[in-house]
């Protein structure tokens, strides 16, 4: 009898230990979904800024809501808090909060501006940049030399560190609902009588050498990013091609960036996934919107 009790006790102990080890292992390997969402609506209205008001914070509210429903731990940052320093701080600190297998979503709804390429890595001579709340529009030597712009080269470095941290089982998704060509108006036949026109970006390039921005026309809408060993898959969605303007659309009495709006519509019905299927659905919805006939979504991804 004593031997039987001991045997049962040992079996229960082994089972308990296995359960503890399984639970700890599962907890350590469990995937976490994290999101950073930046949205600027009201830029400073000073002579050296000159950025028009848009509705990036509306996008931020919309995207945060849909991501939260999908289990993302979301940090939303809007308007005057979307400084270059804050963006850099969040992107630099993000890898420290991540672990292998995590999914990371980063969203920018703001103005964009062509930025003169200094290191020679751009064929057309221009980098793309996002415009934080405190970025000025015009180069002024020894006063403002572009230090608050976030160029695609700088963003690339942050993203690679995040991709390496979350590893091959992780995913990084980046959405840029801005544009780098800008514009001023579109045909009256494309808008309702009570609808104002809001465009994100400017045709004026930021140039230390006084160069005029002349965009290179590339009608391609999908680009394949080479898959690097040890890095997570990445998908980058942009609201329009580099030579096009990104026009906001009015829905239910509010203005939104079109890419943000249609991403929210798709992700309200289906999970964000490591697949181009949901991206294709966003693209199809934007193509079907008659207000967006002059702009085309662009996606760059490692995923086939």
N, C-alpha and C positions, 0 to 999 in steps of 0.2 A: 504493500500500500504506500509506504514511504517512498519507494522507488518510482511508483506511478506519479505521485504528487510532484516529485523532483523533476521527472520527465516533462510533465505538463508545464511546470514553472519555467524550465529551460526553453521549451518551445515558445511560450508566451514572451519570454525575454528576447529571444531571437527575432520573433515577429515584430515586437516593439522597436527594437534597434533598426531593423530593416525599414520600418515605417518612418522612423525619424530620419534615417539617411536619405530615403526617397524624398521626403518632404523638404529637407534642406537642399538636396540637389535640384529639385524642381524650382524652389524659390530662387536659387542662384542662377538658374538658366532661363527663368521666365522672361519673356520678351516685354519690354516697356515701350510704349508709344509716346514720343515727346514732340511737342510742337512749339515753334516760335512764330508769332504772328505780329507783323509790324504794319501799321496803317497811319498815313498822314492825310488829313483833310485840310487843315488851316495852317498854311505856311506864313511866316512873318511877312508883313507887307511893308518892306523898306526898299529903298532905291537899289541897294546892292543885292537884294534877294530877288524880288520881282517874280516869284513863282505864284501862279494863279491858284486859287482855292479849288480843291477837288473833293472826293469823298472816300478817301482810303480807309477812314475809320469805320465807315459802313461795311466795307469789305471785311475788316477785321472782326467785327461783331458777327457777321454772317459765317465766316470760316471757323471762328472759335466755337460757335454753337454746334456746327455739324461735326467738328473734330471731337469735341467733348462727348458727343453721343456715341462716337466710335471708340471711346476709351483712351483718348490721348490726354496726356498731362500737358495742358496748354498754358503758355505765357503770352499774354496779349499786351502789346505796348503801342500806344497811340499818340499822335500829334506832337506836342512839345517834348515828350519823352523819347521820341525817335531821333535822338541825336546820333552823330557818327560815333561818339564815345560809347554810347549805350549799345548800339548795334555791335560794335567791335567787342565790347565786354561780354555780351551774351554769346556771341559766336566763339570767342576764345574760351569761355568757361564751359560751354556745352559739352565738349568731349569728356570732361571730368565727371559729368553726371551720367554719362552713357556707359553701357557695357555691351559686349558682343551679342549680336542678335537683335538689338533695339532698332526700332524704326523712328526716323527723325523727319519731321515735316517743317519747312521754313517758308514763310510767306511774306512777300513785300508788296504793299499797295501804296504807291507813291509816284512822284515824278521820276523821269529818267533823263539822262543827257549824254550825248556823245562826248567822249573825253579823249583828247589827243594822245595817241599811243607814243609813249616815250621809249619803251624798250624794243620796239621794232617787231613785235610778235603778231601784229595785225596787218593783213594784206592791204586793207583799205586805209590804214593809217589812223584808225580810231578804235579805242576801247569803248565798251558800254559801261555805264555807271548808273547806280541808283542814287537818288538825291535825298539825303536825310533832312530833317527839319532845319538844321543849321548850316546847310551847304549854300554857298552863294552861286549865282549864275555866271558871273564874269570873272576871269582871271585878273588879279591886280598884284603886280610884283611886290613882294615883301609884306603884303597885306592879306590877301587870300590867294593861295596858290594850289587850291584843290584838295587841301588836307582833310576836308569833311566829306568829300565824295567817296563812295565805295565803288571801286572799279571791279570789272569782272575778273581781272587778274588777282586782286586781293581776295575777292569772294572765293575764287577757285582754291586758294591756299587754305582758307578756313574749312571749306567743304571736304578737301582731301584728308584733313586731320580727323574730321568727324567720321568719314567713310572708313578710315583705318581703324578707328576705335570700335565702331559697331561691327566691322568685319564682314566676311562674305555671306553670313546669314542675316545681316542687317539690310536696311534700305534707307536711302536718303532721297527725299522729294523736295524740290525747290520750285516755288511759283513766284514769278515776277510780273505783277499786273501794272506795268509801267510801259513807257516806250522811249525810244532814243532818237526819234525823228521829229515828233511833235506836229503841230499844225494849228490852224485857227478856226476853220469852219468846214461844214460839209453841206451838201445840197439840201434845200428845204424839203425836198420830196422824201427825205430819209428820216425826218423827225416830226413829232407831233407839234401842233401850234403852240402848246404851253411848255414845250420841252426846251430847256437851255442846252447849250453845247459845252461839254467839259472834256478837255483833252489832256492827257498826261504826258508831259515831256516838252521838249523844245527842239527846234531845228538849229538852234544856235549851239555850236560845239564849244566845249570848254577847252581853250587853246592858249598855252603860254606863248606861242609863236604867231598868234593872230590868224591861224588858218580858218578857212571857211569849210564847214562840214558839207561834204558831198557824199551821200550814202551810196554804197555799192548795191546794185540791184541783184538780189538772189531770190528767186521764186521758190526755192526749196523750203519745205515746211517741216521736214523731219531729218534729224541728224543722228548718226550712230556715234556714241562715245566709246572709245576702246576700253575694254574691260581689263583693269590692272589687277595683278595678283595681290591678294590680301585686302582689297578695298571692297566696300559694299557696292551693290548696284545703285545707280543714281538716275533720277529722272528730273529734268528741268523743263518747266513749262513757261512760255513767254506769251504775252497777249497779242503780239504782232511781229511782223518782220522788221528788220532794222531800218528800212526806208519808209515804213508806214506809221500812221498815227493811231494811237489807242484811245478810242472814244468811249466815254462812259455811257451806260444805258439806264433808262428810268424804268423801274419795276415797282408796282404798288406804291407809287408816290415817293420813292427814294431812288437816289442815283448810286450805281455800283460800277466797278470795273467789270467789263464783260467776262473776262476769264474767271474772276472770283465768283461772280454770280453763277456761271454755268458749272463750275466745279462744285459749288454748294448744292446745286440741283442734282448733279450726278451722285455725289456722296451722301445725299439724303436718302437715296434709294439703294445704294450698294456700297460695300466696303472698299476702302482704299486698298489696293493690292499691288503686289510686285508683278504687274502685268500692264501691257499697253492697252488693254481692252477699255478700261475706264477713261483713259486719255483719249482714245478714239471717239468715245461717246461725247466727251466734252467738245472735241473738235467738230463733230457732226452738228451739235446744237448751235455752236457759234456760226457755222457755215449756213445754217438754216435761218438765222436771224437776219432779216433784210436790212437792219440798221448797221450791220457789220460787213457790208459787201466790199468795203475798201480796206479791210484788215484781215489778216490770216494768222491764226495761232501757230506757234512754233514749238516743237518739242525736241529735246536732245536727251538721249537715254542710252544706257548700256544694255537695255533689255530689248530683245528681238521681238 
